[in-house]
Amino acid sequence: DAGITQSPRHKVTETGTPVTLRCHQTENHRYMYWYRQDPGHGLRLIHYSYGVKDTDKGEVSDGYSVSRSKTEDFLLTLESATSSQTSVYFCAISAGQRTIYEQYFGPGTRLTVT
Amino acid sequence: QQQVKQSPQSLIVQKGGIPIINCAYENTAFDYFPWYQQFPGKGPALLIAIRPDVSEKKEGRFTISFNKSAKQFSLHIMDSQPGDSATYFCAASGGTGNQFYFGTGTSLTVIP
């Protein structure tokens, strides 16, 4: 599992509330990613980070923000959760000597927005 | 716009058969093409990957075929087993960005 944990693993929240998901890695990898997985869409990149305090947007970043204050932690925040953000969220790290190479995923967080 | 197009959406084969999953891409800057396997309730797991300087790569029963001129690559699973039943995703990355682009997935069922 490349030393990746995600918390919480399951969450139910109400529309309009803020939600923060945490990704933690133990192997000091530079690159970390947040994806969402929805039926018929595969995995879509939300945000990624290439170092402490260095982040960039992916293809579905609207409504999400991220922070990385330590190498090991990458936080995803839904500023005001909506039902369209009901999804399974995966964190990933990129492990390899090149800029991007083998990517390994965490176990996922299932988020339900009611 | 889907950067990587994957087909078929689902596939059913008999044990011992050779399922083939296809992917196509447009961005010629892509230079890394991995395949992931995902079981229900789990995160995707890297299965095998190829770079465009080779046309084929084998790891165990899994083979990637790569056609650079057609901008297509495919996954073949030899002697498929019921334990191979999972969802498979292709992906591509490279160029100036640091992003991976995924196909929409193929649900494979191997019947005993």
Interface residues (C-beta under 8 A of the other chain):
Chain A: D1 Y31 Y33 Y35 G40 H41 G42 L43 R44 L45 Y48 Y50 D56 G58 E59 F90 A92 S94 T99 I100 Y101 E102 Q103 Y104 F105 G106 P107 G108
Chain B: Q6 Y32 P34 Y36 G41 K42 G43 P44 A45 L46 A49 F89 A91 S93 G94 N98 Q99 F100 Y101 F102 G103 T104 G105
